[in-house]
Amino acid sequence: MSISGSMYTGVSGLNSHSEAMSVISDNIANVNTVGFKSSRANFGDILGGMIGSDRIGNGSMVTSVQTMFGQGSLVGTGNTTDLALQGDGFFMVTPPGGSSPLYTRAGQVQLDQDGYLVNQQGMRMMGYGVDAAGEISSSTSELQLPTTALPPTATTQMELRANLGAQVPVTTAPFDVDSPDTTSQYQTSVTVYDSVGEAHQVELYFTKMSDSPQQWEVNATATASEVEPPAATGRALLATGTLEFNPDGSLAANSLTNVNVTWAGAAAADIAVDFGTPTAAGGTGIDGITGYAGDSAASFINQDGNSSGDLGGIAIGDDGTITGQYTNGESRVLGQIATARFIAPDGLQREGAGLYSATLAAGDPTIAPPGQGSHGILVSGSLESSNVDLAAEFVNLIAVQRGFQSNSRTISTADEMLNEVVNIKR
C-alpha cells in the first residue's frame, strides 16, 4: 500500500468514527424520550489489496446500526392512559388514512373526541372491540370506546340475606299498610329501578304470626304515588307472603316469590324475590333468610337494575382489558388493547417519533393481548423510559474520540512521510 493509500485508510477511519459519534449523540439526545431504544454502530473492516500473498485492509466502515431492544425502566405517572409493556411486544397504531400499522413502545395515549385511543401523533391504537352483548372480538381494529350513556336496566330480581329473631314475640294485630311500623317487628328496604331508570324503594315488613312452627308474614310495599293505579293511602301493598322455618331455624317454605308492580310512567315489572332456597324445595334453608335467635338484621341486599349513567372514567388491566366506570356505579368491558411481537425485532425499520415499521427481516408479527404467550404484560399508569445507559454511552464516546484522534494521527504521519519523499530531490 502506498503512502497516499495510508492517508485514505485514515480518512475511512475518520468517517466511520464520525458516524459512530452520530449514533452515540442520538442515544444521548434521547435519554429522556419515552420508549426510546438505543442504537449501536457496528464496525467492519474494508479489504483493500494484497501484499505478497496476504490480503491487507483499507480502513473501516460502519456496516450497520443495530437497535437494542432491551427493557427500559418503568416510571409511574398515575395517569390511567399512560401505558407501558413489561416484556416483549409493541403497541400497534394506524397512521391517518388506514395504511399498514406501525409499532411502538411509547404508551402516551389518550381518548379523542370520537372515543378512539390515540398516541401523541394522533394515530389510533389497535385492539379488540366489544359487540352488543359485551363480548370481546377476536379480530383487531382501531380501538374505539363507546362514550354514550349507559342505558337504564329495569330490576327483575332482588335478593335478601337476613335473620329474623326467633325470640321475637308473636303479634296478634294484623299488618296494616297505613301503620306498617307499629304492625310489624322488622323492616328493611331494597332500591329497585323501573324501565326508564327511576329509583323506587320497596319496603319489606316482617310480622311474626306463630312460634310453633315459626312463621312470619312478609309484606312488600311502595310509595302510593309511584305506582299505577295510585293507592288511596300513603303506601301501596305490592305483595304478601309467608315464611315458615324449621325447628333449627332454617327456611322451610316461602310463598312470596314475585312482586308484580306497574310503576308510574314506566312499564310493568315482574320482580323475582330471592329469600334463599327452602328445604321444601331441596335447598339447605340457610342460604337466605333464617330464623335463628338473635337480632333481626339484614346482612346482604342486592338487585340487578340500574339507572342510566355517563362514562366517568376507565381502568386498564394488565391483560389490556379496558373497563368503563359509569356515574351510576356500574362498570362495563369496553375493549382490549392488542400487542404485536416479532421473532427478530432488530429487523424493524425505524420511522421516527418512537415508531417502527415491519420488514421482511423482522418476520411476521404475532398479535395477541398483553400477557398472552410470550407477550409482555401491560402496566397502566406508567411509561417505559429510554433504555439508554448514560455511563456506557460516555465510555463509548471516549473510545470513539480516541479512535478518531488516532486515525487523524495516521493521516498526519503519512503526510510527514510523503513530505520526506518530496524532500529527497532537494
C-alpha positions in Angstrom: 0.0 0.0 0.0 1.3 3.4 -0.9 1.8 6.3 1.5 -1.1 8.2 -0.1 -3.2 5.0 0.3 -2.4 5.1 4.0 -3.9 8.6 4.2 -7.1 7.4 2.6 -7.3 4.5 5.0 -7.1 7.1 7.8 -9.9 9.0 6.2 -12.1 5.9 6.2 -11.4 5.6 9.9 -12.4 9.3 10.5 -15.6 8.7 8.5 -16.6 5.5 10.4 -15.8 7.1 13.8 -17.8 10.2 12.8 -20.8 8.0 12.0 -20.4 6.1 15.3 -20.3 9.5 17.1 -23.6 10.4 15.4 -25.1 7.2 16.8 -23.9 7.9 20.3 -25.1 11.5 20.1 -28.5 10.3 19.0 -28.6 8.0 22.0 -27.6 10.7 24.5 -30.1 13.2 22.9 -32.9 10.7 23.5 -32.1 9.7 27.1 -35.4 11.2 28.2 -37.5 10.0 25.2 -40.3 7.7 26.3 -40.0 4.2 24.8 -36.7 5.0 23.0 -34.4 2.2 22.2 -30.7 2.9 21.9 -28.6 2.1 18.8 -25.2 0.6 18.4 -22.8 1.3 15.5 -21.2 -2.0 14.3 -17.8 -1.6 12.7 -16.4 -3.7 9.8 -13.1 -3.7 8.0 -12.5 -2.9 4.4 -10.3 -5.1 2.2 -8.1 -3.0 0.1 -5.4 -5.1 -1.7 -2.6 -7.6 -1.5 0.9 -7.5 -0.1 2.6 -10.6 -1.5 0.1 -13.4 -0.9 -1.6 -11.7 2.0 -4.7 -9.5 1.9 -4.5 -6.2 3.7 -7.1 -3.8 4.9 -8.1 -0.5 3.6 -9.7 1.0 6.7 -13.0 0.6 8.5 -16.7 1.4 7.9 -19.9 1.2 9.9 -21.6 -1.9 8.5 -24.9 -1.4 10.3 -26.6 0.5 13.0 -28.3 -2.0 15.4 -31.3 -1.1 17.6 -31.0 -2.5 21.1 -34.5 -3.6 22.2 -33.6 -4.1 25.9 -36.2 -3.3 28.5 -36.3 0.3 29.8 -37.3 1.0 33.4 -40.9 1.8 34.2 -41.8 5.2 35.6 -45.1 5.6 37.4 -47.2 8.6 36.3 -50.6 7.9 37.9 -52.3 8.7 34.6 -54.5 5.7 33.6 -53.9 6.1 29.9 -50.1 6.1 30.2 -49.2 2.6 29.2 -46.0 0.5 29.4 -45.1 -3.0 28.4 -43.1 -5.2 30.8 -41.5 -7.7 28.5 -41.6 -8.3 24.7 -44.0 -6.7 22.3 -45.2 -3.5 20.8 -48.3 -1.4 20.7 -49.9 -1.2 17.3 -51.1 2.2 15.9 -52.5 3.1 12.5 -51.4 6.3 10.7 -54.1 8.6 9.2 -55.5 7.0 6.0 -55.6 3.5 7.4 -52.3 2.2 6.0 -50.3 -0.6 7.5 -49.9 -0.4 11.2 -46.8 0.9 12.9 -45.3 -0.4 16.1 -44.1 1.5 19.2 -43.1 1.1 22.8 -44.2 4.7 23.7 -47.5 4.4 25.5 -48.6 8.0 25.9 -52.2 7.7 24.7 -55.4 9.5 25.3 -59.1 9.4 24.3 -60.1 11.7 21.5 -63.5 13.3 20.9 -64.7 10.2 19.0 -63.7 7.7 21.7 -60.6 6.4 19.9 -57.4 5.8 21.9 -54.7 7.9 20.1 -51.0 8.5 20.6 -49.2 11.8 20.6 -49.2 11.9 16.8 -53.0 11.3 16.6 -52.5 7.7 15.4 -55.2 5.3 16.6 -54.3 2.4 18.8 -55.4 -1.1 17.7 -57.2 -3.6 19.8 -60.2 -5.8 20.2 -63.7 -4.1 20.3 -66.8 -5.4 22.0 -70.1 -6.5 20.5 -73.6 -5.5 21.6 -73.5 -8.4 24.2 -70.3 -7.1 25.7 -68.2 -9.9 24.3 -64.6 -9.1 23.2 -64.0 -9.5 19.5 -61.4 -12.0 18.2 -60.1 -9.7 15.4 -58.2 -6.4 15.8 -59.4 -3.0 14.6 -58.9 0.7 15.5 -59.9 0.7 19.2 -63.0 2.9 19.7 -64.5 3.0 23.2 -68.3 3.6 23.4 -68.8 7.0 25.2 -72.6 7.1 25.1 -74.6 7.0 28.3 -75.3 3.5 29.7 -79.0 2.8 29.3 -81.1 2.0 32.4 -81.9 -1.6 33.3 -85.2 -2.5 35.0 -84.9 -4.6 38.1 -86.0 -8.2 37.5 -84.6 -9.8 40.7 -83.9 -8.7 44.2 -82.1 -10.8 46.8 -82.1 -10.6 50.6 -80.0 -12.4 53.2 -81.2 -11.7 56.7 -82.1 -13.2 60.1 -85.5 -12.9 61.8 -85.1 -13.2 65.6 -86.7 -16.4 66.8 -87.2 -14.9 70.3 -89.4 -12.1 68.9 -92.9 -12.4 70.5 -95.9 -13.2 68.3 -98.2 -10.3 67.5 -101.9 -10.6 67.3 -102.5 -7.4 65.3 -102.7 -7.9 61.6 -100.4 -6.0 59.3 -101.8 -2.5 58.5 -100.3 -0.9 55.4 -101.3 2.5 56.8 -99.4 1.8 60.1 -96.6 -0.5 58.9 -94.1 0.4 61.6 -96.5 -0.5 64.5 -97.9 -3.7 63.0 -94.5 -5.3 62.1 -91.4 -6.4 64.0 -88.8 -5.9 61.4 -88.4 -3.7 58.3 -85.8 -3.3 55.5 -85.8 -1.8 52.1 -84.5 -2.6 48.6 -83.8 0.1 46.0 -85.1 -1.1 42.6 -85.3 0.6 39.2 -88.1 0.8 36.6 -87.8 0.6 32.8 -86.8 4.3 32.5 -84.2 4.2 35.3 -86.2 5.8 38.1 -85.3 4.5 41.5 -88.0 3.2 43.9 -87.9 1.9 47.5 -89.6 -1.4 48.0 -90.1 -1.7 51.8 -90.3 -5.2 53.2 -92.2 -5.5 56.5 -92.0 -8.8 58.6 -94.6 -9.7 61.2 -94.3 -12.8 63.4 -97.5 -14.9 63.2 -96.7 -18.0 65.3 -93.9 -19.7 67.3 -94.6 -23.4 66.5 -93.9 -23.6 63.7 -92.1 -20.3 63.5 -94.0 -18.3 60.8 -93.6 -14.8 59.6 -95.7 -12.8 57.3 -93.8 -10.6 54.8 -95.4 -7.6 53.0 -93.8 -5.7 50.1 -94.9 -2.0 49.8 -94.0 1.1 47.9 -95.0 4.8 48.0 -98.6 5.1 46.8 -97.9 7.9 44.3 -95.2 5.8 42.5 -97.5 3.0 41.3 -100.4 2.8 38.9 -103.1 3.0 39.7 -102.1 5.1 42.7 -103.3 3.8 46.1 -105.6 5.9 48.2 -103.3 5.7 51.3 -99.6 6.7 51.8 -98.3 3.3 50.9 -99.4 0.7 48.3 -99.3 -3.0 49.1 -97.5 -4.8 46.3 -97.4 -8.4 47.5 -97.9 -10.6 50.6 -96.4 -14.0 51.5 -95.5 -16.3 54.4 -92.1 -17.6 55.6 -92.0 -20.8 57.6 -89.0 -22.0 59.4 -87.9 -25.5 60.6 -87.1 -26.1 64.3 -83.4 -25.5 63.6 -84.1 -22.0 62.2 -83.6 -22.9 58.5 -86.2 -21.7 56.0 -88.7 -24.5 55.3 -91.1 -22.7 52.9 -91.6 -19.3 51.2 -94.8 -18.2 49.4 -93.5 -14.8 48.3 -91.5 -15.4 45.1 -92.5 -12.5 42.9 -93.6 -8.8 43.2 -95.7 -7.5 40.3 -96.0 -3.8 40.0 -96.6 -1.1 37.4 -94.5 1.9 38.2 -96.0 5.3 37.2 -94.7 6.4 33.8 -92.9 3.1 33.2 -93.5 -0.4 32.1 -95.0 -3.1 34.3 -92.4 -5.0 36.3 -92.2 -8.6 37.5 -89.5 -8.8 40.2 -88.4 -12.2 41.4 -87.7 -12.3 45.1 -84.9 -14.5 46.3 -85.0 -15.3 50.0 -82.9 -18.4 49.7 -83.8 -21.9 48.8 -86.2 -23.5 51.3 -85.7 -27.1 52.4 -89.1 -28.0 50.9 -87.6 -27.1 47.5 -84.5 -29.2 48.1 -82.3 -26.4 49.5 -80.4 -26.0 52.7 -82.7 -23.3 54.0 -79.7 -21.3 55.4 -78.5 -19.5 52.2 -81.0 -16.7 52.6 -83.4 -15.8 55.4 -83.0 -17.7 58.6 -85.0 -17.8 61.9 -82.2 -18.0 64.5 -82.2 -16.5 67.9 -80.6 -13.0 68.0 -81.4 -9.7 66.4 -83.4 -9.3 63.3 -81.0 -7.8 60.7 -80.1 -8.0 57.0 -76.6 -9.0 56.0 -76.9 -8.7 52.2 -79.2 -6.9 49.9 -78.8 -6.9 46.1 -80.8 -6.3 42.9 -79.9 -6.4 39.2 -81.2 -3.0 37.9 -79.6 0.4 37.4 -80.3 3.9 36.3 -78.7 5.5 33.3 -75.1 6.6 33.7 -72.4 8.5 31.8 -68.8 7.3 31.4 -66.9 8.7 34.3 -63.5 7.0 33.7 -61.7 3.9 32.6 -59.4 1.3 34.2 -56.9 -0.8 32.2 -55.9 -4.2 33.4 -52.5 -6.0 32.9 -54.1 -8.0 30.1 -55.1 -4.9 28.3 -58.8 -5.1 29.2 -60.4 -1.7 29.3 -63.2 -1.3 31.8 -65.5 1.7 31.8 -66.6 3.2 35.2 -70.0 4.8 35.0 -71.6 7.5 37.1 -74.4 5.1 38.2 -71.8 2.8 39.8 -71.9 0.2 37.0 -68.9 -1.0 35.1 -68.6 -2.5 31.6 -65.8 -4.0 29.5 -65.2 -1.6 26.6 -62.4 -3.3 24.7 -58.9 -4.8 24.9 -55.6 -3.5 23.8 -53.6 -5.7 21.3 -49.8 -6.1 21.1 -47.5 -7.4 18.4 -44.4 -9.5 18.9 -41.7 -10.1 16.3 -39.2 -13.0 16.1 -36.4 -10.6 15.0 -37.3 -7.1 16.3 -33.8 -5.9 15.2 -35.1 -6.1 11.7 -37.7 -3.4 12.2 -37.3 -0.2 10.4 -37.1 3.0 12.5 -39.6 5.7 11.4 -39.0 8.4 14.0 -41.2 9.5 16.9 -40.7 6.1 18.6 -42.3 4.3 15.7 -41.2 1.2 13.7 -42.4 -0.4 10.6 -42.4 -4.1 9.8 -39.9 -5.6 7.3 -39.2 -9.0 5.9 -36.1 -9.2 8.1 -38.3 -8.8 11.2 -40.7 -11.6 10.2 -44.5 -11.6 10.5 -45.9 -10.3 13.8 -47.9 -12.4 16.2 -50.9 -10.5 17.5 -52.3 -11.2 21.0 -53.4 -9.4 24.2 -50.8 -8.4 26.7 -49.6 -11.2 28.9 -50.7 -14.0 26.5 -47.9 -16.3 25.4 -44.6 -14.5 25.2 -46.2 -11.1 25.0 -45.3 -8.7 27.9 -47.8 -7.6 30.4 -49.3 -4.1 30.3 -48.8 -1.7 33.2 -51.3 1.2 33.3 -50.3 4.5 34.9 -46.7 4.0 33.9 -44.4 4.8 31.0 -41.3 2.9 29.8 -38.3 5.2 29.9 -35.4 5.2 27.4 -33.1 2.2 27.7 -30.0 4.4 27.1 -27.2 3.8 29.7 -25.5 7.2 30.0 -22.4 5.7 31.7 -21.9 3.3 28.9 -22.5 5.9 26.3 -19.9 8.2 27.8 -17.4 5.4 27.8 -18.2 4.7 24.2 -17.9 8.4 23.5 -14.3 8.4 24.9 -13.4 5.3 22.9 -14.7 6.8 19.6 -13.0 10.1 20.3 -9.7 8.3 20.8 -10.2 6.3 17.7 -10.9 9.5 15.7 -7.8 11.1 17.1 -5.7 8.0 16.3 -6.9 8.0 12.7 -6.2 11.7 12.3 -2.7 10.9 13.6 -2.1 8.3 10.9 -3.0 10.9 8.3 -0.6 13.4 9.7 2.1 10.8 10.0 1.6 9.7 6.4 1.8 13.3 5.4 5.2 13.7 7.1 6.4 10.5 5.3 5.2 11.9 1.9 7.0 15.2 2.7 10.2 13.3 3.3 9.9 11.6 -0.1 9.4 15.0 -1.7 12.4 16.4 0.1 14.7 13.7 -1.4 15.1 15.7 -4.6 16.4 18.8 -2.7 
